[in-house]
Amino acid sequence: QVQLVESGGGLVQPGGSLRLSCTASTSIFSIYTMGWYRQAPGKQRELVARITSSSIIEYVDSVKGRFTISRDNAKKMVYLQMNSLKPEDTAVYYCNAEVHWRQYWGQGTQVTVSS
């Protein structure tokens, strides 16, 4: 089992920025594909961004140019830098780790974008 813990969520005004962090317990962090998902009330959970062990990155179209995913294998951390935030970015954001077709999830952190 892999333990994932997110931090960095909060309330921010439209146009503002937040950086989400996720720390993983696994000793083989470097081989995992890491990702960020989000779920808004009444909406399906969606993939926001992910980064593979070979540093292939993908983003959902709605965040391209605004969000940046990165990882630090030495620290066993993954980050999501969120800039130019919009009200429609409001959701619970979840850290995800995937290996051997198994997915692990963090508890989630709330991001609220509102004036």
C-alpha positions as a Markdown table, in Angstrom:
| # | Residue | x | y | z |
|---|---|---|---|---|
| 1 | Gln | 0.0 | 0.0 | 0.0 |
| 2 | Val | 1.0 | 3.6 | -0.8 |
| 3 | Gln | 0.1 | 6.5 | 1.5 |
| 4 | Leu | -0.4 | 9.8 | -0.2 |
| 5 | Val | -0.9 | 13.1 | 1.6 |
| 6 | Glu | -1.9 | 16.4 | -0.1 |
| 7 | Ser | -1.5 | 19.9 | 1.2 |
| 8 | Gly | -1.7 | 23.4 | -0.2 |
| 9 | Gly | -5.4 | 23.9 | -0.8 |
| 10 | Gly | -7.4 | 26.9 | 0.3 |
| 11 | Leu | -9.4 | 29.9 | -0.7 |
| 12 | Val | -8.1 | 32.1 | -3.4 |
| 13 | Gln | -9.5 | 34.9 | -5.6 |
| 14 | Pro | -9.9 | 34.5 | -9.3 |
| 15 | Gly | -6.6 | 35.2 | -11.0 |
| 16 | Gly | -4.7 | 34.0 | -8.0 |
| 17 | Ser | -2.3 | 31.1 | -7.5 |
| 18 | Leu | -1.9 | 28.0 | -5.4 |
| 19 | Arg | 0.7 | 25.3 | -5.2 |
| 20 | Leu | -0.5 | 21.8 | -4.2 |
| 21 | Ser | 1.9 | 19.3 | -2.8 |
| 22 | Cys | 1.7 | 15.5 | -2.4 |
| 23 | Thr | 4.1 | 13.4 | -0.4 |
| 24 | Ala | 4.3 | 9.6 | -0.9 |
| 25 | Ser | 5.3 | 6.9 | 1.4 |
| 26 | Thr | 6.6 | 4.3 | -1.1 |
| 27 | Ser | 10.4 | 3.6 | -1.4 |
| 28 | Ile | 10.0 | 3.1 | -5.2 |
| 29 | Phe | 8.4 | 6.5 | -5.9 |
| 30 | Ser | 10.4 | 7.0 | -9.0 |
| 31 | Ile | 8.7 | 4.3 | -11.0 |
| 32 | Tyr | 5.2 | 5.6 | -10.3 |
| 33 | Thr | 3.1 | 7.6 | -12.6 |
| 34 | Met | 1.9 | 10.5 | -10.5 |
| 35 | Gly | -1.2 | 12.6 | -11.2 |
| 36 | Trp | -3.7 | 15.2 | -9.9 |
| 37 | Tyr | -7.4 | 14.7 | -10.3 |
| 38 | Arg | -10.2 | 16.9 | -9.2 |
| 39 | Gln | -13.9 | 16.5 | -8.4 |
| 40 | Ala | -16.4 | 19.4 | -8.2 |
| 41 | Pro | -19.8 | 19.0 | -6.6 |
| 42 | Gly | -22.2 | 17.2 | -8.9 |
| 43 | Lys | -19.3 | 16.5 | -11.4 |
| 44 | Gln | -17.3 | 13.5 | -12.4 |
| 45 | Arg | -13.8 | 13.1 | -11.1 |
| 46 | Glu | -11.4 | 14.2 | -13.9 |
| 47 | Leu | -7.7 | 14.0 | -14.6 |
| 48 | Val | -6.1 | 17.4 | -14.3 |
| 49 | Ala | -2.5 | 16.5 | -15.0 |
| 50 | Arg | -0.1 | 13.5 | -14.7 |
| 51 | Ile | 3.6 | 12.9 | -15.1 |
| 52 | Thr | 5.1 | 9.5 | -15.8 |
| 53 | Ser | 8.3 | 8.0 | -14.5 |
| 54 | Ser | 9.9 | 9.0 | -17.8 |
| 55 | Ser | 8.6 | 12.6 | -17.4 |
| 56 | Ile | 5.8 | 12.4 | -20.0 |
| 57 | Ile | 3.3 | 15.0 | -19.0 |
| 58 | Glu | -0.3 | 15.6 | -20.0 |
| 59 | Tyr | -3.0 | 18.1 | -19.0 |
| 60 | Val | -6.7 | 18.4 | -19.4 |
| 61 | Asp | -7.3 | 21.1 | -22.0 |
| 62 | Ser | -9.0 | 23.5 | -19.6 |
| 63 | Val | -5.8 | 24.0 | -17.5 |
| 64 | Lys | -3.2 | 24.0 | -20.3 |
| 65 | Gly | -1.0 | 27.1 | -20.0 |
| 66 | Arg | -2.1 | 27.8 | -16.4 |
| 67 | Phe | -1.1 | 24.6 | -14.4 |
| 68 | Thr | 2.2 | 22.9 | -14.2 |
| 69 | Ile | 2.8 | 19.5 | -12.7 |
| 70 | Ser | 6.3 | 18.5 | -11.5 |
| 71 | Arg | 7.9 | 15.8 | -9.4 |
| 72 | Asp | 10.9 | 15.5 | -7.1 |
| 73 | Asn | 12.0 | 11.9 | -6.9 |
| 74 | Ala | 14.5 | 12.5 | -4.2 |
| 75 | Lys | 11.9 | 14.0 | -1.9 |
| 76 | Lys | 9.1 | 11.6 | -3.2 |
| 77 | Met | 6.9 | 14.6 | -3.9 |
| 78 | Val | 4.7 | 15.7 | -6.7 |
| 79 | Tyr | 3.4 | 19.3 | -7.1 |
| 80 | Leu | 0.7 | 21.1 | -9.0 |
| 81 | Gln | 1.4 | 24.8 | -9.5 |
| 82 | Met | -1.9 | 26.5 | -10.4 |
| 83 | Asn | -1.9 | 30.0 | -11.8 |
| 84 | Ser | -4.6 | 32.3 | -13.2 |
| 85 | Leu | -7.2 | 30.4 | -11.2 |
| 86 | Lys | -10.8 | 30.5 | -12.3 |
| 87 | Pro | -14.0 | 29.8 | -10.3 |
| 88 | Glu | -14.5 | 26.7 | -12.4 |
| 89 | Asp | -11.3 | 25.3 | -10.9 |
| 90 | Thr | -13.1 | 25.0 | -7.6 |
| 91 | Ala | -13.0 | 21.3 | -6.6 |
| 92 | Val | -11.4 | 18.8 | -4.2 |
| 93 | Tyr | -8.0 | 17.9 | -5.7 |
| 94 | Tyr | -6.7 | 14.4 | -5.2 |
| 95 | Cys | -3.1 | 13.1 | -5.6 |
| 96 | Asn | -2.9 | 9.8 | -7.4 |
| 97 | Ala | -0.1 | 7.3 | -7.8 |
| 98 | Glu | -0.2 | 4.5 | -10.4 |
| 99 | Val | 1.9 | 1.4 | -10.9 |
| 100 | His | 1.2 | -2.1 | -12.2 |
| 101 | Trp | -2.3 | -0.9 | -13.2 |
| 102 | Arg | -3.1 | -0.2 | -9.5 |
| 103 | Gln | -4.1 | 3.3 | -8.4 |
| 104 | Tyr | -3.6 | 4.9 | -5.0 |
| 105 | Trp | -5.4 | 8.0 | -3.8 |
| 106 | Gly | -4.8 | 10.7 | -1.2 |
| 107 | Gln | -7.5 | 12.1 | 1.0 |
| 108 | Gly | -8.0 | 15.3 | -1.1 |
| 109 | Thr | -7.5 | 19.0 | -0.5 |
| 110 | Gln | -10.2 | 21.6 | -1.1 |
| 111 | Val | -9.5 | 24.4 | -3.6 |
| 112 | Thr | -12.0 | 27.2 | -3.7 |
| 113 | Val | -11.7 | 30.1 | -6.2 |
| 114 | Ser | -14.1 | 32.8 | -5.3 |
| 115 | Ser | -14.3 | 36.6 | -5.0 |
